[in-house]
C-alpha cells in the first residue's frame, strides 16, 4: 500500500502532471518516483489505462475519484493497483490537492480472473448438457430417496414435465402399471450397490402416454470414493423397439416359409400321382359305383394342391413376368376378377382416380394380392358389408407404421379397409404367419395374408396392418415407382 498527497502546479502543466508529490509506502516498482513525481507514475501506467488515470487530475464536480490501473514494471511484469483519491477543488473545479491510497490488487484480480474462467467453463458445460439431444438427469445419492437435483431441456421434451417441476423427487414418478417389475428390481439393485445399470422399461409421460425408455445410470464418486450422485441418460426407443420386433417377426415368417416350402414341395410330389391316377380311374369308369368316391378323392387332392400352391407362392416365388404398368389401370382390371370372386353380400368401393403412377409388377401376382386381402376383409364382415379400396401416391416411401423401413423415392399406397370385427394386438402380431387363423378348424388355412405378404415383398414393396377390436382393419400395400422404360 502507498499513501500520496499531491499538489498540482497548473501554470506549469495544463494536464496537472507537474506539482509537488509526497509519497509514503511502496513504490510498486516505479523508478524515480521521488525525483519525477506523478509524471513517473503516469508513465508507468499501461497505455490502455493511462487515459482513465489522467481523469483523476481533470477539472470536474466530483471530489472522490479512482479506479483500477495496470502498471508495467521494468521487467515487463504487470501488476494491478486500485486507487482511491479525494479532491480539494478550486472554484473553477480544478483540483488544488489530491490525496489518497494505492493498493496492490494483483492477487485479487488474478483470483477473480480464475473464478471468472471457472464460471465460464461451468456455464459452457451446463449449456452443452442442456442442449444434449439425450435426456440427462442428476440424482443426489447422499440424500434419502435419491431425489433429482438437475434435469436438462430434453428431459422436459421427453416426459412433458417442466425441468423444475419434479426436482426433489425420485424418478419413480415416471413408472406406471405396465412398467416391468424385473426392470425396477434391476435398477434398485444397481443403486443399492452403487453400480452402473443399462435397462429398458416402460415409463409414462405427464399426459399419461407410455413410452419405452432406455435408461443408463452411472454413479459419480468423490475423491474418497464415496457415492455422491447418479447421472441418468434417458432415450425414447419405442419406435426402435417396434422396428426390432417387426424385424424379428419378419425373420420368423421367412424361416417358417422356407421350412414350409420344403414340406410343400414334397407333399406336392406325393399328390401328383394321386390326382393323375384318380382322373384316370374316373375316365375309365364314368358310370361305375365308385365314381362318387373317386370324385371326392379328386376334389380333396385338388384342394390340397391349391393349399400347397399357396405355400409355394409364399415361400418360393416363381420367376414371374414383371412389367411396368400404370397402377390405376392395373387396379381396375384386377377388380373385375375380385368382384366376381366375392359373394353378393360384399360391396367393393374403389376410387382409383388419376393416380396412374408406373409400377413394376406381375399382373397375376398383383391380382392375387387383391383377391387375398379382399377375401380376408369379406370374411371379417361375415360375408356382408363394404370393402373400401383407396389409392394414393406418396412423395416419400414411408408408412405410418414404426416398423416400416425408410426409403427414398415416390411410391403408391393401396389401402384395403373393412368394417369387420378387427384384431387385438396379439392377433395383429401374428397375422402374417403362415397357417395362423382365427377361423374355426376347416374354415380357413391361414395363408391369405402370408401369401400376400410374400408376393408384395417379391414386388419390392411393404405391407402393414392397422386394426383394433370392433373398429375394422386396414391393410396398406406400398409399391415403389418403377424406374426406367416400360
C-alpha positions, -999 to +999 in steps of 0.1 A: +000+000+000+011+036-006-002+070+006+002+100-016-005+137-013-002+157-045-004+195-051-008+201-089+010+231-104-014+241-132+006+270-145+035+247-152+014+219-168-022+222-180-025+184-177-019+186-140+012+163-140+035+190-127+035+196-090+046+185-055+042+148-046+045+134-011+046+096-013+048+072+016+049+034+013+057+010-015+068+024-049+053-006-068+085-008-089+081+027-104+116+041-110+125+077-100+091+084-083+108+105-056+125+127-082+100+128-111+068+127-090+034+120-105+049+120-141+068+088-133+035+072-121+016+083-153+045+070-174+044+036-157+006+031-162-002+008-190-010+028-222-046+014-224-053+026-188-035+059-189-065+080-201-087+068-172-057+076-148-054+111-161-091+118-155-083+120-118-065+153-124-090+169-147-114+196-135-147+180-125-175+184-100-169+151-081-145+151-052-140+113-050-122+096-078-102+065-086-102+032-103-080+002-111-049+005-133-022-017-146+014-008-140+041-022-163+073-029-143+108-026-156+110-064-160+077-062-181+056-078-154+022-063-149+006-055-116-029-042-108-033-013-084-065+002-070-065+040-064-088+058-040-084+096-044-100+126-027-100+160-043-099+195-028-111+218-056-107+254-066-138+274-075-132+266-112-133+228-105-096+223-109-080+200-082-059+220-057-049+189-038-053+152-045-046+127-017-054+090-012-041+055-013-030+029-038-034-009-032-018-037-050-047-059-060-029-082-084-037-113-064-073-104-061-075-097-098-059-130-107-083-148-084-112-131-099-100-140-134-096-176-124-130-176-108-145-160-139-128-186-161-141-214-139-176-198-140-174-195-178-163-232-181-191-242-158-217-222-177-205-237-210-206-272-196-242-266-184-251-252-218-237-282-236-256-306-212-288-286-216-285-288-254-278-325-254-303-344-275-305-371-248-324-366-216-299-360-188-308-361-151-287-360-119-299-375-086-283-368-052-271-402-038-263-385-004-299-378+004-327-402+013-348-414-017-321-401-041-340-370-054-334-353-087-313-322-085-309-315-122-328-322-155-319-308-189-342-294-215-345-328-234-360-343-202-388-318-205-394-327-241-392-364-234-415-365-203-437-334-206-427-323-171-410-289-165-374-292-156-380-278-122-414-295-117-401-327-104-368-317-088-366-330-052-384-362-062-372-397-071-375-408-108-401-434-098-428-409-108-422-420-144-433-456-136-468-469-142-489-500-145-471-516-174-436-509-161-417-543-158-411-552-121-380-571-132-365-539-147-374-520-115-356-546-094-326-543-117-325-506-112-329-508-074-302-535-071-277-514-090-284-482-070-281-501-037-247-514-048-236-482-064-231-499-098-239-487-133-270-501-150-284-502-185-321-512-188-352-507-209-386-502-192-420-486-199-423-451-185-452-426-187-452-390-198-471-363-179-501-368-202-502-405-193-488-417-227-465-447-223-431-449-240-402-474-239-373-457-220-337-468-225-322-458-191-285-457-184-274-449-148-238-441-139-225-435-104-205-403-095-180-406-067-159-380-048-121-382-044-125-405-014-146-429-035-179-421-018-210-423-039-223-387-043-247-388-072-261-407-101-262-393-137-291-407-157-294-408-195-329-415-209-339-421-246-373-429-261-367-461-280-404-470-287-401-468-324-367-486-324-382-515-303-411-518-328-388-520-357-367-546-339-398-567-331-410-563-367-377-575-380-378-605-356-413-612-368-402-609-404-373-633-398-397-658-381-421-657-410-393-661-436-378-690-417-412-707-414-418-700-451-386-717-460-394-747-439-430-749-453-417-746-488-396-777-485-425-796-469-450-783-495-427-794-524-425-830-510-463-831-504-469-818-539-448-846-554-469-871-535-502-855-546-493-855-582-498-893-588-529-892-566-547-866-588-534-882-621-545-917-612-578-906-598-585-887-630-576-918-650-599-940-630-628-915-634-622-916-672-621-954-672-653-958-650-675-928-657-707-946-646-692-970-621-703-974-584-670-959-573-674-927-593-687-907-564-659-919-541-633-911-568-649-876-572-644-869-535-608-881-537-600-859-566-617-828-551-597-833-518-565-838-537-571-807-558-579-787-527-547-799-511-528-789-542-543-754-540-531-750-505-497-763-514-496-738-543-503-710-518-474-723-497-450-724-526-461-689-537-453-676-502-420-695-497-405-700-531-417-673-556-415-684-591-400-663-619-428-640-627-431-617-657-429-583-641-437-554-663-441-516-658-478-507-658-499-478-646-513-487-612-547-472-617-555-492-648-540-523-632-562-519-602-593-515-624-585-547-643-579-567-611-612-555-595-631-572-623-620-606-610-621-596-574-658-586-576-667-619-592-648-639-566-665-623-536-701-631-526-731-610-535-732-595-500-699-577-504-698-543-520-664-530-532-659-493-533-628-481-551-616-447-563-585-452-584-586-416-596-558-403-618-530-418-597-516-438-626-480-440-613-460-466-631-450-497-610-432-529-619-453-560-610-466-593-623-503-588-631-513-623-618-494-617-585-509-582-581-544-597-587-537-625-562-528-599-535-560-580-540-580-613-540-565-624-507-569-591-490-605-586-502-614-622-492-600-617-457-620-584-454-652-601-465-646-630-440-641-604-412-676-590-420-692-624-422-698-621-459-718-589-457-706-553-458-684-529-477-647-532-486-632-499-495-601-496-516-582-463-519-552-454-540-528-425-534-493-415-544-467-405-518-436-384-524-417-404-497-416-441-493-428-443-458-459-456-438-475-446-406-461-479-392-430-475-370-416-508-383-416-498-420-382-491-435-374-456-447-366-454-484-361-426-509-383-420-539-420-419-547-444-448-541-481-457-544-502-469-514-532-492-519-553-495-488-580-522-483-603-514-454-632-532-439-657-526-411-654-560-396-646-573-361-610-561-361-580-577-344-564-572-310-527-567-305-519-604-301-537-614-333-522-584-351-487-595-342-492-630-358-514-620-387-488-627-414-476-660-400-484-690-424-513-712-411-523-687-384-560-682-384-588-672-360-614-691-380-627-725-368-610-756-379-618-765-415-629-730-425-595-714-432-559-722-439-543-691-425-524-685-458-542-654-473-522-627-456-489-647-456-492-652-494-500-615-499-470-607-477-447-628-498-460-615-531-457-579-520-422-583-508-413-600-541-426-568-558-401-548-537-429-534-516-441-533-480-474-544-464-487-533-430-518-536-408-538-513-387-566-528-366-585-527-333-613-548-319-647-536-332-631-509-355-622-529-386-589-535-403-569-515-429-542-533-449-517-509-466-496-520-495-468-497-506-452-503-540-423-482-553-424-462-585-409-480-614-377-466-628-366-469-664-385-478-695-418-495-696 
